[in-house]
Amino acid sequence: MIKILLLFALGYFAWRAIKKISGDGGRIGASRKNDSPPAMDADMVQDPQCGVYVTREGSVRAEIDGRKLFFCSRECKEKYLAGRGAGK
Ligand SMILES: [Zn+2]
């Protein structure tokens, strides 16, 4: 009898865990790493080279003509600078 109750409880907790993962719990973890559309505009900046959104903390920063620019990677920053140099 106790075994059945235990199984029932385990099943209930498993169901709750699955529901949590498939619900909002899993989405928060996934959307932070991916370049999903910015939910928090204050923290997200757009890479002018490739258009990807990055967080200010995770971005590569550059100051060009007094303007602060944020890049997703060093390659993008170098490409952007190279493109500017070649254009003018
Ligand atoms: Zn980039």
PDB file of the backbone (N, CA, C, O) and the ligand in Angstrom, with CONECT records:
HET     ZN  A 101       1
ATOM      1  N   MET A   1       0.836  -1.214   0.000  1.00  0.00           N
ATOM      2  CA  MET A   1       0.000   0.000   0.000  1.00  0.00           C
ATOM      3  C   MET A   1       0.868   1.260   0.000  1.00  0.00           C
ATOM      4  O   MET A   1       0.626   2.207  -0.749  1.00  0.00           O
ATOM      5  N   ILE A   2       1.889   1.239   0.868  1.00  0.00           N
ATOM      6  CA  ILE A   2       2.793   2.404   0.949  1.00  0.00           C
ATOM      7  C   ILE A   2       3.535   2.586  -0.375  1.00  0.00           C
ATOM      8  O   ILE A   2       3.771   3.707  -0.824  1.00  0.00           O
ATOM      9  N   LYS A   3       3.894   1.462  -0.984  1.00  0.00           N
ATOM     10  CA  LYS A   3       4.595   1.502  -2.267  1.00  0.00           C
ATOM     11  C   LYS A   3       3.781   2.238  -3.332  1.00  0.00           C
ATOM     12  O   LYS A   3       4.313   3.036  -4.102  1.00  0.00           O
ATOM     13  N   ILE A   4       2.519   1.959  -3.354  1.00  0.00           N
ATOM     14  CA  ILE A   4       1.637   2.589  -4.348  1.00  0.00           C
ATOM     15  C   ILE A   4       1.591   4.101  -4.123  1.00  0.00           C
ATOM     16  O   ILE A   4       1.647   4.884  -5.071  1.00  0.00           O
ATOM     17  N   LEU A   5       1.490   4.487  -2.876  1.00  0.00           N
ATOM     18  CA  LEU A   5       1.465   5.920  -2.548  1.00  0.00           C
ATOM     19  C   LEU A   5       2.773   6.587  -2.972  1.00  0.00           C
ATOM     20  O   LEU A   5       2.781   7.697  -3.504  1.00  0.00           O
ATOM     21  N   LEU A   6       3.869   5.887  -2.722  1.00  0.00           N
ATOM     22  CA  LEU A   6       5.183   6.414  -3.070  1.00  0.00           C
ATOM     23  C   LEU A   6       5.299   6.611  -4.577  1.00  0.00           C
ATOM     24  O   LEU A   6       5.794   7.634  -5.050  1.00  0.00           O
ATOM     25  N   LEU A   7       4.833   5.613  -5.318  1.00  0.00           N
ATOM     26  CA  LEU A   7       4.864   5.700  -6.778  1.00  0.00           C
ATOM     27  C   LEU A   7       4.009   6.869  -7.264  1.00  0.00           C
ATOM     28  O   LEU A   7       4.390   7.595  -8.182  1.00  0.00           O
ATOM     29  N   PHE A   8       2.869   7.032  -6.642  1.00  0.00           N
ATOM     30  CA  PHE A   8       1.956   8.120  -7.005  1.00  0.00           C
ATOM     31  C   PHE A   8       2.635   9.469  -6.778  1.00  0.00           C
ATOM     32  O   PHE A   8       2.562  10.372  -7.613  1.00  0.00           O
ATOM     33  N   ALA A   9       3.300   9.581  -5.619  1.00  0.00           N
ATOM     34  CA  ALA A   9       3.980  10.830  -5.284  1.00  0.00           C
ATOM     35  C   ALA A   9       5.118  11.102  -6.266  1.00  0.00           C
ATOM     36  O   ALA A   9       5.306  12.232  -6.718  1.00  0.00           O
ATOM     37  N   LEU A  10       5.867  10.061  -6.588  1.00  0.00           N
ATOM     38  CA  LEU A  10       6.978  10.201  -7.532  1.00  0.00           C
ATOM     39  C   LEU A  10       6.465  10.650  -8.901  1.00  0.00           C
ATOM     40  O   LEU A  10       7.028  11.540  -9.538  1.00  0.00           O
ATOM     41  N   GLY A  11       5.383  10.008  -9.330  1.00  0.00           N
ATOM     42  CA  GLY A  11       4.784  10.366 -10.604  1.00  0.00           C
ATOM     43  C   GLY A  11       4.327  11.808 -10.620  1.00  0.00           C
ATOM     44  O   GLY A  11       4.485  12.512 -11.618  1.00  0.00           O
ATOM     45  N   TYR A  12       3.763  12.240  -9.515  1.00  0.00           N
ATOM     46  CA  TYR A  12       3.276  13.614  -9.411  1.00  0.00           C
ATOM     47  C   TYR A  12       4.435  14.599  -9.522  1.00  0.00           C
ATOM     48  O   TYR A  12       4.340  15.602 -10.229  1.00  0.00           O
ATOM     49  N   PHE A  13       5.524  14.309  -8.820  1.00  0.00           N
ATOM     50  CA  PHE A  13       6.670  15.222  -8.853  1.00  0.00           C
ATOM     51  C   PHE A  13       7.340  15.229 -10.229  1.00  0.00           C
ATOM     52  O   PHE A  13       7.802  16.264 -10.709  1.00  0.00           O
ATOM     53  N   ALA A  14       7.379  14.056 -10.844  1.00  0.00           N
ATOM     54  CA  ALA A  14       7.945  13.964 -12.190  1.00  0.00           C
ATOM     55  C   ALA A  14       7.113  14.790 -13.169  1.00  0.00           C
ATOM     56  O   ALA A  14       7.656  15.506 -14.010  1.00  0.00           O
ATOM     57  N   TRP A  15       5.809  14.682 -13.051  1.00  0.00           N
ATOM     58  CA  TRP A  15       4.898  15.422 -13.927  1.00  0.00           C
ATOM     59  C   TRP A  15       5.074  16.920 -13.721  1.00  0.00           C
ATOM     60  O   TRP A  15       5.064  17.699 -14.674  1.00  0.00           O
ATOM     61  N   ARG A  16       5.236  17.307 -12.461  1.00  0.00           N
ATOM     62  CA  ARG A  16       5.426  18.732 -12.151  1.00  0.00           C
ATOM     63  C   ARG A  16       6.739  19.247 -12.727  1.00  0.00           C
ATOM     64  O   ARG A  16       6.806  20.356 -13.258  1.00  0.00           O
ATOM     65  N   ALA A  17       7.789  18.419 -12.614  1.00  0.00           N
ATOM     66  CA  ALA A  17       9.107  18.804 -13.121  1.00  0.00           C
ATOM     67  C   ALA A  17       9.064  18.972 -14.636  1.00  0.00           C
ATOM     68  O   ALA A  17       9.621  19.924 -15.183  1.00  0.00           O
ATOM     69  N   ILE A  18       8.394  18.035 -15.308  1.00  0.00           N
ATOM     70  CA  ILE A  18       8.292  18.100 -16.771  1.00  0.00           C
ATOM     71  C   ILE A  18       7.514  19.340 -17.188  1.00  0.00           C
ATOM     72  O   ILE A  18       7.877  20.026 -18.143  1.00  0.00           O
ATOM     73  N   LYS A  19       6.463  19.608 -16.473  1.00  0.00           N
ATOM     74  CA  LYS A  19       5.637  20.776 -16.793  1.00  0.00           C
ATOM     75  C   LYS A  19       6.435  22.066 -16.617  1.00  0.00           C
ATOM     76  O   LYS A  19       6.293  23.009 -17.396  1.00  0.00           O
ATOM     77  N   LYS A  20       7.255  22.094 -15.606  1.00  0.00           N
ATOM     78  CA  LYS A  20       8.075  23.278 -15.331  1.00  0.00           C
ATOM     79  C   LYS A  20       9.098  23.476 -16.448  1.00  0.00           C
ATOM     80  O   LYS A  20       9.316  24.600 -16.900  1.00  0.00           O
ATOM     81  N   ILE A  21       9.724  22.388 -16.891  1.00  0.00           N
ATOM     82  CA  ILE A  21      10.753  22.471 -17.925  1.00  0.00           C
ATOM     83  C   ILE A  21      10.134  22.919 -19.253  1.00  0.00           C
ATOM     84  O   ILE A  21      10.672  23.789 -19.938  1.00  0.00           O
ATOM     85  N   SER A  22       8.993  22.308 -19.607  1.00  0.00           N
ATOM     86  CA  SER A  22       8.349  22.643 -20.880  1.00  0.00           C
ATOM     87  C   SER A  22       7.671  24.000 -20.822  1.00  0.00           C
ATOM     88  O   SER A  22       7.340  24.577 -21.858  1.00  0.00           O
ATOM     89  N   GLY A  23       7.464  24.509 -19.625  1.00  0.00           N
ATOM     90  CA  GLY A  23       6.828  25.817 -19.476  1.00  0.00           C
ATOM     91  C   GLY A  23       7.840  26.944 -19.481  1.00  0.00           C
ATOM     92  O   GLY A  23       8.751  26.955 -20.309  1.00  0.00           O
ATOM     93  N   ASP A  24       7.695  27.890 -18.569  1.00  0.00           N
ATOM     94  CA  ASP A  24       8.570  29.071 -18.574  1.00  0.00           C
ATOM     95  C   ASP A  24       9.965  28.758 -18.063  1.00  0.00           C
ATOM     96  O   ASP A  24      10.909  29.474 -18.397  1.00  0.00           O
ATOM     97  N   GLY A  25      10.127  27.709 -17.263  1.00  0.00           N
ATOM     98  CA  GLY A  25      11.425  27.389 -16.674  1.00  0.00           C
ATOM     99  C   GLY A  25      12.477  27.127 -17.718  1.00  0.00           C
ATOM    100  O   GLY A  25      13.594  27.633 -17.610  1.00  0.00           O
ATOM    101  N   GLY A  26      12.142  26.337 -18.743  1.00  0.00           N
ATOM    102  CA  GLY A  26      13.104  26.005 -19.779  1.00  0.00           C
ATOM    103  C   GLY A  26      13.380  27.165 -20.703  1.00  0.00           C
ATOM    104  O   GLY A  26      14.482  27.283 -21.239  1.00  0.00           O
ATOM    105  N   ARG A  27      12.397  28.023 -20.900  1.00  0.00           N
ATOM    106  CA  ARG A  27      12.562  29.113 -21.857  1.00  0.00           C
ATOM    107  C   ARG A  27      13.535  30.166 -21.369  1.00  0.00           C
ATOM    108  O   ARG A  27      14.270  30.751 -22.165  1.00  0.00           O
ATOM    109  N   ILE A  28      13.547  30.413 -20.074  1.00  0.00           N
ATOM    110  CA  ILE A  28      14.432  31.446 -19.532  1.00  0.00           C
ATOM    111  C   ILE A  28      15.888  31.054 -19.767  1.00  0.00           C
ATOM    112  O   ILE A  28      16.701  31.879 -20.184  1.00  0.00           O
ATOM    113  N   GLY A  29      16.208  29.800 -19.500  1.00  0.00           N
ATOM    114  CA  GLY A  29      17.588  29.343 -19.674  1.00  0.00           C
ATOM    115  C   GLY A  29      18.008  29.380 -21.131  1.00  0.00           C
ATOM    116  O   GLY A  29      19.156  29.705 -21.435  1.00  0.00           O
ATOM    117  N   ALA A  30      17.087  29.049 -22.044  1.00  0.00           N
ATOM    118  CA  ALA A  30      17.438  28.961 -23.450  1.00  0.00           C
ATOM    119  C   ALA A  30      17.566  30.340 -24.085  1.00  0.00           C
ATOM    120  O   ALA A  30      18.478  30.573 -24.879  1.00  0.00           O
ATOM    121  N   SER A  31      16.669  31.249 -23.747  1.00  0.00           N
ATOM    122  CA  SER A  31      16.642  32.539 -24.436  1.00  0.00           C
ATOM    123  C   SER A  31      17.798  33.448 -24.032  1.00  0.00           C
ATOM    124  O   SER A  31      18.088  34.424 -24.724  1.00  0.00           O
ATOM    125  N   ARG A  32      18.444  33.143 -22.944  1.00  0.00           N
ATOM    126  CA  ARG A  32      19.557  33.993 -22.503  1.00  0.00           C
ATOM    127  C   ARG A  32      20.788  33.801 -23.385  1.00  0.00           C
ATOM    128  O   ARG A  32      21.520  34.750 -23.666  1.00  0.00           O
ATOM    129  N   LYS A  33      21.002  32.557 -23.816  1.00  0.00           N
ATOM    130  CA  LYS A  33      22.210  32.275 -24.596  1.00  0.00           C
ATOM    131  C   LYS A  33      21.981  32.540 -26.079  1.00  0.00           C
ATOM    132  O   LYS A  33      22.895  32.977 -26.778  1.00  0.00           O
ATOM    133  N   ASN A  34      20.792  32.283 -26.554  1.00  0.00           N
ATOM    134  CA  ASN A  34      20.514  32.469 -27.981  1.00  0.00           C
ATOM    135  C   ASN A  34      20.285  33.943 -28.305  1.00  0.00           C
ATOM    136  O   ASN A  34      20.075  34.772 -27.419  1.00  0.00           O
ATOM    137  N   ASP A  35      20.330  34.240 -29.592  1.00  0.00           N
ATOM    138  CA  ASP A  35      20.115  35.625 -30.025  1.00  0.00           C
ATOM    139  C   ASP A  35      18.633  35.856 -30.329  1.00  0.00           C
ATOM    140  O   ASP A  35      18.263  36.313 -31.410  1.00  0.00           O
ATOM    141  N   SER A  36      17.806  35.527 -29.348  1.00  0.00           N
ATOM    142  CA  SER A  36      16.370  35.726 -29.499  1.00  0.00           C
ATOM    143  C   SER A  36      16.049  37.212 -29.431  1.00  0.00           C
ATOM    144  O   SER A  36      16.852  37.994 -28.924  1.00  0.00           O
ATOM    145  N   PRO A  37      14.886  37.610 -29.935  1.00  0.00           N
ATOM    146  CA  PRO A  37      14.525  39.023 -29.874  1.00  0.00           C
ATOM    147  C   PRO A  37      14.596  39.547 -28.453  1.00  0.00           C
ATOM    148  O   PRO A  37      14.213  38.850 -27.513  1.00  0.00           O
ATOM    149  N   PRO A  38      15.077  40.753 -28.291  1.00  0.00           N
ATOM    150  CA  PRO A  38      15.326  41.239 -26.932  1.00  0.00           C
ATOM    151  C   PRO A  38      14.053  41.463 -26.149  1.00  0.00           C
ATOM    152  O   PRO A  38      13.182  42.231 -26.558  1.00  0.00           O
ATOM    153  N   ALA A  39      13.953  40.789 -25.022  1.00  0.00           N
ATOM    154  CA  ALA A  39      12.829  41.000 -24.122  1.00  0.00           C
ATOM    155  C   ALA A  39      13.119  42.174 -23.203  1.00  0.00           C
ATOM    156  O   ALA A  39      12.218  42.903 -22.789  1.00  0.00           O
ATOM    157  N   MET A  40      14.403  42.338 -22.893  1.00  0.00           N
ATOM    158  CA  MET A  40      14.826  43.458 -22.057  1.00  0.00           C
ATOM    159  C   MET A  40      15.694  44.382 -22.904  1.00  0.00           C
ATOM    160  O   MET A  40      16.892  44.149 -23.064  1.00  0.00           O
ATOM    161  N   ASP A  41      15.086  45.419 -23.438  1.00  0.00           N
ATOM    162  CA  ASP A  41      15.799  46.302 -24.359  1.00  0.00           C
ATOM    163  C   ASP A  41      16.969  47.012 -23.686  1.00  0.00           C
ATOM    164  O   ASP A  41      17.968  47.325 -24.333  1.00  0.00           O
ATOM    165  N   ALA A  42      16.843  47.260 -22.411  1.00  0.00           N
ATOM    166  CA  ALA A  42      17.873  48.014 -21.708  1.00  0.00           C
ATOM    167  C   ALA A  42      19.203  47.278 -21.718  1.00  0.00           C
ATOM    168  O   ALA A  42      20.265  47.898 -21.761  1.00  0.00           O
ATOM    169  N   ASP A  43      19.140  45.968 -21.680  1.00  0.00           N
ATOM    170  CA  ASP A  43      20.365  45.177 -21.568  1.00  0.00           C
ATOM    171  C   ASP A  43      20.894  44.702 -22.912  1.00  0.00           C
ATOM    172  O   ASP A  43      22.044  44.274 -23.013  1.00  0.00           O
ATOM    173  N   MET A  44      20.053  44.777 -23.952  1.00  0.00           N
ATOM    174  CA  MET A  44      20.445  44.221 -25.239  1.00  0.00           C
ATOM    175  C   MET A  44      20.877  45.325 -26.194  1.00  0.00           C
ATOM    176  O   MET A  44      20.256  46.385 -26.270  1.00  0.00           O
ATOM    177  N   VAL A  45      21.961  45.047 -26.921  1.00  0.00           N
ATOM    178  CA  VAL A  45      22.458  45.985 -27.918  1.00  0.00           C
ATOM    179  C   VAL A  45      22.672  45.223 -29.218  1.00  0.00           C
ATOM    180  O   VAL A  45      22.947  44.023 -29.210  1.00  0.00           O
ATOM    181  N   GLN A  46      22.542  45.936 -30.338  1.00  0.00           N
ATOM    182  CA  GLN A  46      22.659  45.261 -31.625  1.00  0.00           C
ATOM    183  C   GLN A  46      24.053  45.444 -32.205  1.00  0.00           C
ATOM    184  O   GLN A  46      24.607  46.542 -32.242  1.00  0.00           O
ATOM    185  N   ASP A  47      24.583  44.339 -32.646  1.00  0.00           N
ATOM    186  CA  ASP A  47      25.867  44.332 -33.339  1.00  0.00           C
ATOM    187  C   ASP A  47      25.672  44.996 -34.703  1.00  0.00           C
ATOM    188  O   ASP A  47      24.912  44.478 -35.520  1.00  0.00           O
ATOM    189  N   PRO A  48      26.340  46.135 -34.978  1.00  0.00           N
ATOM    190  CA  PRO A  48      26.128  46.822 -36.263  1.00  0.00           C
ATOM    191  C   PRO A  48      26.709  46.062 -37.452  1.00  0.00           C
ATOM    192  O   PRO A  48      26.380  46.362 -38.600  1.00  0.00           O
ATOM    193  N   GLN A  49      27.559  45.091 -37.187  1.00  0.00           N
ATOM    194  CA  GLN A  49      28.184  44.327 -38.273  1.00  0.00           C
ATOM    195  C   GLN A  49      27.276  43.205 -38.764  1.00  0.00           C
ATOM    196  O   GLN A  49      27.039  43.088 -39.966  1.00  0.00           O
ATOM    197  N   CYS A  50      26.769  42.389 -37.863  1.00  0.00           N
ATOM    198  CA  CYS A  50      25.983  41.223 -38.278  1.00  0.00           C
ATOM    199  C   CYS A  50      24.525  41.299 -37.830  1.00  0.00           C
ATOM    200  O   CYS A  50      23.713  40.465 -38.228  1.00  0.00           O
ATOM    201  N   GLY A  51      24.190  42.283 -37.014  1.00  0.00           N
ATOM    202  CA  GLY A  51      22.790  42.480 -36.637  1.00  0.00           C
ATOM    203  C   GLY A  51      22.306  41.624 -35.493  1.00  0.00           C
ATOM    204  O   GLY A  51      21.121  41.634 -35.162  1.00  0.00           O
ATOM    205  N   VAL A  52      23.212  40.885 -34.889  1.00  0.00           N
ATOM    206  CA  VAL A  52      22.834  40.004 -33.774  1.00  0.00           C
ATOM    207  C   VAL A  52      22.707  40.840 -32.501  1.00  0.00           C
ATOM    208  O   VAL A  52      23.461  41.787 -32.280  1.00  0.00           O
ATOM    209  N   TYR A  53      21.739  40.466 -31.678  1.00  0.00           N
ATOM    210  CA  TYR A  53      21.582  41.147 -30.397  1.00  0.00           C
ATOM    211  C   TYR A  53      22.460  40.485 -29.344  1.00  0.00           C
ATOM    212  O   TYR A  53      22.481  39.261 -29.214  1.00  0.00           O
ATOM    213  N   VAL A  54      23.179  41.304 -28.602  1.00  0.00           N
ATOM    214  CA  VAL A  54      24.043  40.794 -27.537  1.00  0.00           C
ATOM    215  C   VAL A  54      23.790  41.602 -26.270  1.00  0.00           C
ATOM    216  O   VAL A  54      23.299  42.729 -26.324  1.00  0.00           O
ATOM    217  N   THR A  55      24.131  41.013 -25.142  1.00  0.00           N
ATOM    218  CA  THR A  55      24.028  41.767 -23.894  1.00  0.00           C
ATOM    219  C   THR A  55      25.235  42.678 -23.778  1.00  0.00           C
ATOM    220  O   THR A  55      26.307  42.366 -24.298  1.00  0.00           O
ATOM    221  N   ARG A  56      25.067  43.792 -23.104  1.00  0.00           N
ATOM    222  CA  ARG A  56      26.179  44.740 -22.939  1.00  0.00           C
ATOM    223  C   ARG A  56      27.363  44.074 -22.253  1.00  0.00           C
ATOM    224  O   ARG A  56      28.520  44.299 -22.610  1.00  0.00           O
ATOM    225  N   GLU A  57      27.047  43.248 -21.262  1.00  0.00           N
ATOM    226  CA  GLU A  57      28.124  42.596 -20.499  1.00  0.00           C
ATOM    227  C   GLU A  57      28.885  41.597 -21.364  1.00  0.00           C
ATOM    228  O   GLU A  57      30.096  41.431 -21.220  1.00  0.00           O
ATOM    229  N   GLY A  58      28.154  40.929 -22.269  1.00  0.00           N
ATOM    230  CA  GLY A  58      28.778  39.878 -23.063  1.00  0.00           C
ATOM    231  C   GLY A  58      29.329  40.359 -24.386  1.00  0.00           C
ATOM    232  O   GLY A  58      29.823  39.555 -25.177  1.00  0.00           O
ATOM    233  N   SER A  59      29.255  41.659 -24.643  1.00  0.00           N
ATOM    234  CA  SER A  59      29.648  42.153 -25.955  1.00  0.00           C
ATOM    235  C   SER A  59      31.094  42.622 -25.975  1.00  0.00           C
ATOM    236  O   SER A  59      31.725  42.835 -24.940  1.00  0.00           O
ATOM    237  N   VAL A  60      31.597  42.774 -27.213  1.00  0.00           N
ATOM    238  CA  VAL A  60      32.913  43.375 -27.417  1.00  0.00           C
ATOM    239  C   VAL A  60      32.673  44.845 -27.715  1.00  0.00           C
ATOM    240  O   VAL A  60      31.975  45.178 -28.672  1.00  0.00           O
ATOM    241  N   ARG A  61      33.234  45.710 -26.920  1.00  0.00           N
ATOM    242  CA  ARG A  61      32.951  47.142 -27.059  1.00  0.00           C
ATOM    243  C   ARG A  61      34.001  47.854 -27.884  1.00  0.00           C
ATOM    244  O   ARG A  61      35.168  47.462 -27.920  1.00  0.00           O
ATOM    245  N   ALA A  62      33.560  48.908 -28.545  1.00  0.00           N
ATOM    246  CA  ALA A  62      34.487  49.755 -29.289  1.00  0.00           C
ATOM    247  C   ALA A  62      33.929  51.170 -29.284  1.00  0.00           C
ATOM    248  O   ALA A  62      32.714  51.371 -29.302  1.00  0.00           O
ATOM    249  N   GLU A  63      34.812  52.129 -29.260  1.00  0.00           N
ATOM    250  CA  GLU A  63      34.362  53.514 -29.327  1.00  0.00           C
ATOM    251  C   GLU A  63      34.891  54.107 -30.619  1.00  0.00           C
ATOM    252  O   GLU A  63      36.098  54.280 -30.789  1.00  0.00           O
ATOM    253  N   ILE A  64      33.970  54.420 -31.535  1.00  0.00           N
ATOM    254  CA  ILE A  64      34.336  54.928 -32.850  1.00  0.00           C
ATOM    255  C   ILE A  64      33.679  56.285 -33.037  1.00  0.00           C
ATOM    256  O   ILE A  64      32.459  56.412 -32.940  1.00  0.00           O
ATOM    257  N   ASP A  65      34.492  57.297 -33.305  1.00  0.00           N
ATOM    258  CA  ASP A  65      34.008  58.671 -33.460  1.00  0.00           C
ATOM    259  C   ASP A  65      33.166  59.107 -32.266  1.00  0.00           C
ATOM    260  O   ASP A  65      32.170  59.813 -32.425  1.00  0.00           O
ATOM    261  N   GLY A  66      33.565  58.690 -31.083  1.00  0.00           N
ATOM    262  CA  GLY A  66      32.845  59.069 -29.875  1.00  0.00           C
ATOM    263  C   GLY A  66      31.584  58.273 -29.623  1.00  0.00           C
ATOM    264  O   GLY A  66      30.901  58.485 -28.621  1.00  0.00           O
ATOM    265  N   ARG A  67      31.269  57.351 -30.533  1.00  0.00           N
ATOM    266  CA  ARG A  67      30.063  56.532 -30.366  1.00  0.00           C
ATOM    267  C   ARG A  67      30.454  55.171 -29.814  1.00  0.00           C
ATOM    268  O   ARG A  67      31.411  54.546 -30.271  1.00  0.00           O
ATOM    269  N   LYS A  68      29.698  54.728 -28.827  1.00  0.00           N
ATOM    270  CA  LYS A  68      29.979  53.410 -28.258  1.00  0.00           C
ATOM    271  C   LYS A  68      29.244  52.355 -29.056  1.00  0.00           C
ATOM    272  O   LYS A  68      28.024  52.413 -29.213  1.00  0.00           O
ATOM    273  N   LEU A  69      29.992  51.395 -29.557  1.00  0.00           N
ATOM    274  CA  LEU A  69      29.406  50.317 -30.350  1.00  0.00           C
ATOM    275  C   LEU A  69      29.657  48.987 -29.649  1.00  0.00           C
ATOM    276  O   LEU A  69      30.656  48.800 -28.954  1.00  0.00           O
ATOM    277  N   PHE A  70      28.721  48.078 -29.854  1.00  0.00           N
ATOM    278  CA  PHE A  70      28.819  46.772 -29.201  1.00  0.00           C
ATOM    279  C   PHE A  70      28.773  45.686 -30.260  1.00  0.00           C
ATOM    280  O   PHE A  70      27.894  45.678 -31.122  1.00  0.00           O
ATOM    281  N   PHE A  71      29.714  44.783 -30.188  1.00  0.00           N
ATOM    282  CA  PHE A  71      29.810  43.693 -31.164  1.00  0.00           C
ATOM    283  C   PHE A  71      29.676  42.348 -30.458  1.00  0.00           C
ATOM    284  O   PHE A  71      29.978  42.208 -29.273  1.00  0.00           O
ATOM    285  N   CYS A  72      29.207  41.351 -31.238  1.00  0.00           N
ATOM    286  CA  CYS A  72      29.016  40.019 -30.656  1.00  0.00           C
ATOM    287  C   CYS A  72      30.365  39.326 -30.496  1.00  0.00           C
ATOM    288  O   CYS A  72      30.516  38.462 -29.631  1.00  0.00           O
ATOM    289  N   SER A  73      31.345  39.693 -31.318  1.00  0.00           N
ATOM    290  CA  SER A  73      32.644  39.031 -31.251  1.00  0.00           C
ATOM    291  C   SER A  73      33.730  39.988 -31.739  1.00  0.00           C
ATOM    292  O   SER A  73      33.450  41.031 -32.330  1.00  0.00           O
ATOM    293  N   ARG A  74      34.955  39.605 -31.478  1.00  0.00           N
ATOM    294  CA  ARG A  74      36.090  40.431 -31.918  1.00  0.00           C
ATOM    295  C   ARG A  74      36.183  40.461 -33.441  1.00  0.00           C
ATOM    296  O   ARG A  74      36.574  41.467 -34.033  1.00  0.00           O
ATOM    297  N   GLU A  75      35.811  39.328 -34.070  1.00  0.00           N
ATOM    298  CA  GLU A  75      35.845  39.265 -35.540  1.00  0.00           C
ATOM    299  C   GLU A  75      34.916  40.319 -36.139  1.00  0.00           C
ATOM    300  O   GLU A  75      35.266  41.000 -37.103  1.00  0.00           O
ATOM    301  N   CYS A  76      33.738  40.439 -35.556  1.00  0.00           N
ATOM    302  CA  CYS A  76      32.772  41.409 -36.064  1.00  0.00           C
ATOM    303  C   CYS A  76      33.313  42.832 -35.908  1.00  0.00           C
ATOM    304  O   CYS A  76      33.156  43.663 -36.802  1.00  0.00           O
ATOM    305  N   LYS A  77      33.933  43.098 -34.798  1.00  0.00           N
ATOM    306  CA  LYS A  77      34.499  44.429 -34.556  1.00  0.00           C
ATOM    307  C   LYS A  77      35.580  44.740 -35.594  1.00  0.00           C
ATOM    308  O   LYS A  77      35.639  45.840 -36.143  1.00  0.00           O
ATOM    309  N   GLU A  78      36.428  43.748 -35.845  1.00  0.00           N
ATOM    310  CA  GLU A  78      37.516  43.942 -36.808  1.00  0.00           C
ATOM    311  C   GLU A  78      36.961  44.113 -38.220  1.00  0.00           C
ATOM    312  O   GLU A  78      37.442  44.941 -38.994  1.00  0.00           O
ATOM    313  N   LYS A  79      35.939  43.313 -38.544  1.00  0.00           N
ATOM    314  CA  LYS A  79      35.303  43.425 -39.858  1.00  0.00           C
ATOM    315  C   LYS A  79      34.685  44.808 -40.035  1.00  0.00           C
ATOM    316  O   LYS A  79      34.813  45.430 -41.090  1.00  0.00           O
ATOM    317  N   TYR A  80      34.024  45.271 -39.002  1.00  0.00           N
ATOM    318  CA  TYR A  80      33.362  46.563 -39.055  1.00  0.00           C
ATOM    319  C   TYR A  80      34.391  47.672 -39.255  1.00  0.00           C
ATOM    320  O   TYR A  80      34.207  48.563 -40.085  1.00  0.00           O
ATOM    321  N   LEU A  81      35.457  47.607 -38.497  1.00  0.00           N
ATOM    322  CA  LEU A  81      36.521  48.609 -38.607  1.00  0.00           C
ATOM    323  C   LEU A  81      37.193  48.542 -39.973  1.00  0.00           C
ATOM    324  O   LEU A  81      37.505  49.575 -40.565  1.00  0.00           O
ATOM    325  N   ALA A  82      37.416  47.324 -40.475  1.00  0.00           N
ATOM    326  CA  ALA A  82      38.031  47.141 -41.790  1.00  0.00           C
ATOM    327  C   ALA A  82      37.125  47.691 -42.882  1.00  0.00           C
ATOM    328  O   ALA A  82      37.587  48.347 -43.816  1.00  0.00           O
ATOM    329  N   GLY A  83      35.825  47.416 -42.753  1.00  0.00           N
ATOM    330  CA  GLY A  83      34.855  47.903 -43.726  1.00  0.00           C
ATOM    331  C   GLY A  83      34.808  49.416 -43.767  1.00  0.00           C
ATOM    332  O   GLY A  83      34.713  50.013 -44.840  1.00  0.00           O
ATOM    333  N   ARG A  84      34.875  50.030 -42.613  1.00  0.00           N
ATOM    334  CA  ARG A  84      34.871  51.489 -42.532  1.00  0.00           C
ATOM    335  C   ARG A  84      36.123  52.068 -43.182  1.00  0.00           C
ATOM    336  O   ARG A  84      36.072  53.050 -43.923  1.00  0.00           O
ATOM    337  N   GLY A  85      37.259  51.417 -42.874  1.00  0.00           N
ATOM    338  CA  GLY A  85      38.533  51.917 -43.392  1.00  0.00           C
ATOM    339  C   GLY A  85      38.594  51.828 -44.910  1.00  0.00           C
ATOM    340  O   GLY A  85      39.116  52.726 -45.570  1.00  0.00           O
ATOM    341  N   ALA A  86      38.053  50.732 -45.466  1.00  0.00           N
ATOM    342  CA  ALA A  86      38.078  50.523 -46.901  1.00  0.00           C
ATOM    343  C   ALA A  86      37.120  51.467 -47.607  1.00  0.00           C
ATOM    344  O   ALA A  86      37.383  51.918 -48.722  1.00  0.00           O
ATOM    345  N   GLY A  87      36.016  51.760 -46.954  1.00  0.00           N
ATOM    346  CA  GLY A  87      34.989  52.603 -47.581  1.00  0.00           C
ATOM    347  C   GLY A  87      35.403  54.047 -47.718  1.00  0.00           C
ATOM    348  O   GLY A  87      35.024  54.707 -48.685  1.00  0.00           O
ATOM    349  N   LYS A  88      36.186  54.563 -46.757  1.00  0.00           N
ATOM    350  CA  LYS A  88      36.519  55.990 -46.796  1.00  0.00           C
ATOM    351  C   LYS A  88      38.015  56.282 -46.866  1.00  0.00           C
ATOM    352  O   LYS A  88      38.416  57.445 -46.903  1.00  0.00           O
TER     353      LYS A  88
HETATM  354 ZN    ZN A 101      28.496  40.060 -34.879  1.00  0.00          ZN2+
END
